[in-house]
Amino acid sequence: MREPGTMELDPSGDGVALDETRRLIASNKVEGTAVYDRKGEHLGSVYNFMVDKVTGQVAYAVLSFGGFLGFGESYHPVPWKALTYDLRLGGYVIDIDAGTLAEAPRHGPDEDPFTDPSYGGRLDDYYGGRAPTI
């Protein structure tokens, strides 16, 4: 049995870390993490995140927002730098309210807006240039 909160390697695997450290976390543990506004109200959850291939830095967290049981959900990329982790809530906090998020650039489950080179610019414009460029 491995200690919780460690990056001990899976002895039955190919040297793959199973958990997290104080500063690092596996991507599959970030996906599904709740996102709250500054008042502590639940906005959605992290669906996935977009990583810059050149720098290796996370550029955007794509939040799933709205819907019920996966139907009617929309996906809203927000600048990764706009999220902070709150240990008390056990999730990420963003300084944005549900109404502002609802009006933000978004896409549906079967769309891939990042194939459009101008999409990152629209995100930058909406979030006031806080988002890194792609």
Accessible surface in RSA format (square Angstrom, percent):
REM  Atomic radii and reference values for relative SASA: ProtOr
REM  Chains: A
REM  Algorithm: Lee & Richards
REM  Probe-radius: 1.40
REM  Slices: 20
REM RES _ NUM      All-atoms   Total-Side   Main-Chain    Non-polar    All polar
REM                ABS   REL    ABS   REL    ABS   REL    ABS   REL    ABS   REL
RES MET A   1   241.59 125.1 157.43 104.2  84.16 200.4 132.02 112.2 109.56 145.2
RES ARG A   2    77.45  32.5  61.52  31.4  15.93  37.9  18.08  24.7  59.37  36.0
RES GLU A   3   121.61  69.8 119.96  90.8   1.65   3.9  42.97  83.1  78.63  64.2
RES PRO A   4   117.16  85.4  96.69  88.1  20.48  74.4  99.74  82.4  17.42 108.3
RES GLY A   5    45.28  55.8   0.00   N/A  45.28  55.8  25.12  68.9  20.17  45.2
RES THR A   6    45.05  32.0  40.46  41.0   4.59  10.9  44.94  60.4   0.11   0.2
RES MET A   7    65.42  33.9  50.78  33.6  14.65  34.9  52.28  44.4  13.15  17.4
RES GLU A   8    82.44  47.3  70.18  53.1  12.26  29.2  37.18  71.9  45.26  37.0
RES LEU A   9    97.98  54.6  91.28  65.3   6.69  16.8  91.28  64.1   6.69  18.0
RES ASP A  10    35.40  24.8  32.62  32.5   2.77   6.6   0.70   1.6  34.70  34.6
RES PRO A  11   127.75  93.1  86.59  78.9  41.15 149.6  99.08  81.8  28.67 178.2
RES SER A  12   106.80  90.3  65.04  86.8  41.76  96.2  55.32 117.8  51.48  72.1
RES GLY A  13    37.45  46.2   0.00   N/A  37.45  46.2  19.05  52.3  18.39  41.2
RES ASP A  14   142.99 100.2 110.18 109.7  32.80  77.6  36.73  86.4 106.26 106.0
RES GLY A  15    43.29  53.4   0.00   N/A  43.29  53.4  18.45  50.6  24.84  55.6
RES VAL A  16    91.77  60.4  87.86  79.5   3.91   9.4  91.77  79.7   0.00   0.0
RES ALA A  17    34.36  31.6  18.12  28.0  16.24  36.9  18.12  25.5  16.24  43.0
RES LEU A  18    74.13  41.3  52.02  37.2  22.11  55.6  54.43  38.2  19.71  53.0
RES ASP A  19    16.73  11.7  16.40  16.3   0.34   0.8   1.15   2.7  15.59  15.5
RES GLU A  20    48.54  27.9  48.54  36.7   0.00   0.0   9.02  17.4  39.53  32.3
RES THR A  21    49.01  34.9  40.28  40.8   8.73  20.8  40.76  54.8   8.25  12.5
RES ARG A  22   241.97 101.6 200.17 102.0  41.79  99.5  85.99 117.5 155.98  94.5
RES ARG A  23   220.43  92.6 186.44  95.0  34.00  80.9  71.75  98.1 148.68  90.1
RES LEU A  24   114.98  64.0 111.67  79.9   3.31   8.3 113.92  80.0   1.06   2.8
RES ILE A  25    75.48  43.0  50.70  37.8  24.78  59.7  52.30  37.7  23.18  62.9
RES ALA A  26    32.05  29.5  21.30  32.9  10.74  24.4  31.77  44.7   0.27   0.7
RES SER A  27    59.40  50.2  51.55  68.8   7.84  18.1  20.26  43.1  39.14  54.8
RES ASN A  28   110.04  75.9  94.16  91.0  15.88  38.2  34.80  83.7  75.25  72.7
RES LYS A  29    84.23  41.1  66.10  40.6  18.13  43.2  50.31  45.3  33.91  36.1
RES VAL A  30     4.78   3.1   4.42   4.0   0.35   0.9   4.78   4.2   0.00   0.0
RES GLU A  31    77.95  44.8  63.43  48.0  14.52  34.6  12.11  23.4  65.84  53.8
RES GLY A  32    55.26  68.2   0.00   N/A  55.26  68.2  30.94  84.9  24.33  54.5
RES THR A  33    23.36  16.6  14.53  14.7   8.83  21.0  14.27  19.2   9.09  13.7
RES ALA A  34    21.72  20.0  18.19  28.1   3.54   8.0  18.43  26.0   3.29   8.7
RES VAL A  35     0.00   0.0   0.00   0.0   0.00   0.0   0.00   0.0   0.00   0.0
RES TYR A  36    36.58  17.1  36.58  20.8   0.00   0.0  11.81   8.9  24.78  30.5
RES ASP A  37    10.97   7.7  10.49  10.4   0.48   1.1   3.74   8.8   7.23   7.2
RES ARG A  38   137.93  57.9 106.55  54.3  31.38  74.7  52.68  72.0  85.25  51.7
RES LYS A  39   168.29  82.1 130.49  80.1  37.80  90.0  87.88  79.1  80.41  85.6
RES GLY A  40    28.68  35.4   0.00   N/A  28.68  35.4  10.63  29.2  18.04  40.4
RES GLU A  41   101.32  58.2  96.42  72.9   4.89  11.6  38.10  73.7  63.21  51.6
RES HIS A  42   113.24  61.9  85.08  59.1  28.16  72.0  59.57  61.4  53.67  62.4
RES LEU A  43    11.18   6.2   2.39   1.7   8.79  22.1   3.65   2.6   7.52  20.2
RES GLY A  44     7.15   8.8   0.00   N/A   7.15   8.8   7.15  19.6   0.00   0.0
RES SER A  45    27.29  23.1  26.98  36.0   0.31   0.7   9.81  20.9  17.47  24.5
RES VAL A  46     1.02   0.7   0.00   0.0   1.02   2.5   0.00   0.0   1.02   2.8
RES TYR A  47   112.87  52.7 101.06  57.5  11.81  30.7  58.93  44.3  53.94  66.5
RES ASN A  48    47.47  32.7  47.47  45.9   0.00   0.0  11.56  27.8  35.91  34.7
RES PHE A  49    40.82  20.4  24.21  15.0  16.61  43.2  24.21  14.7  16.61  47.5
RES MET A  50    63.58  32.9  62.32  41.2   1.26   3.0  50.61  43.0  12.97  17.2
RES VAL A  51    76.07  50.1  52.85  47.8  23.22  55.9  53.72  46.7  22.35  60.6
RES ASP A  52    39.64  27.8  29.68  29.5   9.96  23.5  16.01  37.7  23.63  23.6
RES LYS A  53   203.91  99.5 165.34 101.4  38.57  91.8 115.50 104.0  88.41  94.2
RES VAL A  54   143.60  94.5 112.09 101.5  31.51  75.9 117.28 101.9  26.32  71.4
RES THR A  55    85.76  61.0  57.57  58.4  28.19  67.2  63.52  85.3  22.25  33.6
RES GLY A  56    49.89  61.5   0.00   N/A  49.89  61.5  26.72  73.3  23.18  51.9
RES GLN A  57   120.93  67.6 118.91  86.9   2.02   4.8  39.19  83.4  81.74  62.0
RES VAL A  58    37.02  24.4  26.12  23.6  10.91  26.3  26.12  22.7  10.91  29.6
RES ALA A  59     8.54   7.9   7.48  11.5   1.07   2.4   8.45  11.9   0.10   0.3
RES TYR A  60     0.21   0.1   0.21   0.1   0.00   0.0   0.21   0.2   0.00   0.0
RES ALA A  61     0.00   0.0   0.00   0.0   0.00   0.0   0.00   0.0   0.00   0.0
RES VAL A  62     4.25   2.8   4.25   3.8   0.00   0.0   4.25   3.7   0.00   0.0
RES LEU A  63     0.11   0.1   0.11   0.1   0.00   0.0   0.11   0.1   0.00   0.0
RES SER A  64    10.05   8.5   8.30  11.1   1.75   4.0   1.63   3.5   8.42  11.8
RES PHE A  65    34.19  17.1  32.27  20.0   1.93   5.0  33.46  20.3   0.73   2.1
RES GLY A  66    48.41  59.7   0.00   N/A  48.41  59.7  33.42  91.7  14.99  33.6
RES GLY A  67    47.63  58.7   0.00   N/A  47.63  58.7  11.06  30.4  36.57  81.9
RES PHE A  68   153.28  76.7 148.81  92.2   4.46  11.6 151.94  92.1   1.33   3.8
RES LEU A  69   144.32  80.4 108.81  77.8  35.51  89.3 121.57  85.4  22.76  61.2
RES GLY A  70    50.77  62.6   0.00   N/A  50.77  62.6  23.46  64.4  27.31  61.2
RES PHE A  71   163.02  81.6 156.72  97.1   6.30  16.4 158.93  96.4   4.10  11.7
RES GLY A  72    72.23  89.1   0.00   N/A  72.23  89.1  40.27 110.5  31.96  71.6
RES GLU A  73    46.71  26.8  38.31  29.0   8.40  20.0   1.64   3.2  45.07  36.8
RES SER A  74    23.03  19.5  23.03  30.7   0.00   0.0  15.68  33.4   7.35  10.3
RES TYR A  75    15.84   7.4  15.84   9.0   0.00   0.0   2.82   2.1  13.02  16.1
RES HIS A  76     0.66   0.4   0.66   0.5   0.00   0.0   0.36   0.4   0.30   0.3
RES PRO A  77     0.00   0.0   0.00   0.0   0.00   0.0   0.00   0.0   0.00   0.0
RES VAL A  78     0.02   0.0   0.00   0.0   0.02   0.0   0.02   0.0   0.00   0.0
RES PRO A  79     0.11   0.1   0.11   0.1   0.00   0.0   0.11   0.1   0.00   0.0
RES TRP A  80    64.53  25.9  63.80  30.9   0.73   1.7  38.41  20.5  26.12  42.4
RES LYS A  81   160.04  78.1 130.41  80.0  29.64  70.6  85.74  77.2  74.31  79.2
RES ALA A  82    19.68  18.1   2.83   4.4  16.85  38.3  13.87  19.5   5.81  15.4
RES LEU A  83    16.11   9.0   0.74   0.5  15.37  38.6   0.74   0.5  15.37  41.4
RES THR A  84    69.95  49.8  65.12  66.0   4.84  11.5  64.29  86.4   5.66   8.6
RES TYR A  85   110.38  51.5  78.79  44.8  31.59  82.2  52.54  39.5  57.84  71.3
RES ASP A  86    33.68  23.6  28.63  28.5   5.06  12.0  10.53  24.8  23.15  23.1
RES LEU A  87   160.88  89.6 136.76  97.8  24.12  60.6 137.45  96.5  23.43  63.1
RES ARG A  88   194.68  81.7 154.09  78.5  40.59  96.6  88.50 121.0 106.17  64.3
RES LEU A  89    46.02  25.6  26.44  18.9  19.59  49.2  29.76  20.9  16.26  43.8
RES GLY A  90    40.83  50.4   0.00   N/A  40.83  50.4  22.16  60.8  18.67  41.8
RES GLY A  91     0.00   0.0   0.00   N/A   0.00   0.0   0.00   0.0   0.00   0.0
RES TYR A  92    20.61   9.6  20.61  11.7   0.00   0.0   9.34   7.0  11.26  13.9
RES VAL A  93     8.17   5.4   8.17   7.4   0.00   0.0   8.17   7.1   0.00   0.0
RES ILE A  94     3.84   2.2   3.84   2.9   0.00   0.0   3.84   2.8   0.00   0.0
RES ASP A  95    96.19  67.4  80.63  80.2  15.57  36.8  12.34  29.0  83.86  83.6
RES ILE A  96    16.94   9.6   6.13   4.6  10.81  26.1  14.67  10.6   2.27   6.2
RES ASP A  97    75.27  52.7  71.95  71.6   3.33   7.9  29.28  68.9  45.99  45.9
RES ALA A  98    47.17  43.4  44.91  69.3   2.26   5.1  45.18  63.6   2.00   5.3
RES GLY A  99    46.18  57.0   0.00   N/A  46.18  57.0  39.44 108.2   6.74  15.1
RES THR A 100    57.45  40.9  51.27  52.0   6.18  14.7  33.51  45.0  23.94  36.2
RES LEU A 101     0.12   0.1   0.12   0.1   0.00   0.0   0.12   0.1   0.00   0.0
RES ALA A 102    37.22  34.2  31.92  49.3   5.30  12.1  33.09  46.6   4.13  10.9
RES GLU A 103   131.97  75.8 113.72  86.0  18.26  43.5  38.31  74.1  93.66  76.5
RES ALA A 104     0.75   0.7   0.00   0.0   0.75   1.7   0.00   0.0   0.75   2.0
RES PRO A 105    29.24  21.3  16.04  14.6  13.20  48.0  28.78  23.8   0.46   2.9
RES ARG A 106   126.71  53.2 103.28  52.7  23.42  55.8  15.65  21.4 111.06  67.3
RES HIS A 107    25.32  13.8  20.33  14.1   4.99  12.8   9.72  10.0  15.61  18.2
RES GLY A 108    19.25  23.7   0.00   N/A  19.25  23.7  16.57  45.5   2.68   6.0
RES PRO A 109    96.19  70.1  67.41  61.4  28.79 104.6  70.00  57.8  26.19 162.8
RES ASP A 110   144.65 101.3 106.74 106.2  37.91  89.6  41.36  97.4 103.29 103.0
RES GLU A 111   106.89  61.4  90.66  68.6  16.24  38.7  40.55  78.4  66.35  54.2
RES ASP A 112    87.76  61.5  73.54  73.2  14.22  33.6  33.11  77.9  54.65  54.5
RES PRO A 113    22.39  16.3  11.82  10.8  10.57  38.4  22.37  18.5   0.03   0.2
RES PHE A 114    38.37  19.2  16.09  10.0  22.29  58.0  17.01  10.3  21.36  61.1
RES THR A 115   107.18  76.2  77.59  78.7  29.59  70.5  64.38  86.5  42.80  64.7
RES ASP A 116    57.03  39.9  49.91  49.7   7.11  16.8  25.75  60.6  31.28  31.2
RES PRO A 117   132.29  96.4  97.01  88.4  35.28 128.2 109.22  90.2  23.07 143.4
RES SER A 118    59.76  50.5  49.99  66.7   9.78  22.5  50.72 108.0   9.04  12.7
RES TYR A 119     5.94   2.8   5.94   3.4   0.00   0.0   5.94   4.5   0.00   0.0
RES GLY A 120     5.30   6.5   0.00   N/A   5.30   6.5   4.05  11.1   1.24   2.8
RES GLY A 121    35.96  44.3   0.00   N/A  35.96  44.3  30.83  84.6   5.12  11.5
RES ARG A 122   110.92  46.6 107.00  54.5   3.91   9.3  61.03  83.4  49.88  30.2
RES LEU A 123     0.00   0.0   0.00   0.0   0.00   0.0   0.00   0.0   0.00   0.0
RES ASP A 124    20.09  14.1  19.70  19.6   0.39   0.9  11.76  27.7   8.33   8.3
RES ASP A 125   120.15  84.2  94.44  94.0  25.72  60.8  32.67  76.9  87.49  87.3
RES TYR A 126    79.72  37.2  51.06  29.0  28.67  74.6  53.50  40.2  26.22  32.3
RES TYR A 127     7.55   3.5   3.40   1.9   4.15  10.8   6.14   4.6   1.42   1.7
RES GLY A 128    66.04  81.4   0.00   N/A  66.04  81.4  38.88 106.7  27.16  60.8
RES GLY A 129    55.53  68.5   0.00   N/A  55.53  68.5  27.22  74.7  28.31  63.4
RES ARG A 130   126.72  53.2 109.31  55.7  17.41  41.4  65.68  89.8  61.05  37.0
RES ALA A 131     6.17   5.7   0.00   0.0   6.17  14.0   0.19   0.3   5.99  15.9
RES PRO A 132    39.11  28.5  27.08  24.7  12.03  43.7  39.01  32.2   0.10   0.6
RES THR A 133   106.31  75.6  91.90  93.2  14.41  34.3  60.63  81.4  45.68  69.1
RES ILE A 134   129.09  73.5  71.85  53.5  57.24 138.0  89.81  64.7  39.29 106.6
END  Absolute sums over single chains surface
CHAIN  1 A     8738.7       6449.1       2289.7       4911.4       3827.4
END  Absolute sums over all chains
TOTAL          8738.7       6449.1       2289.7       4911.4       3827.4
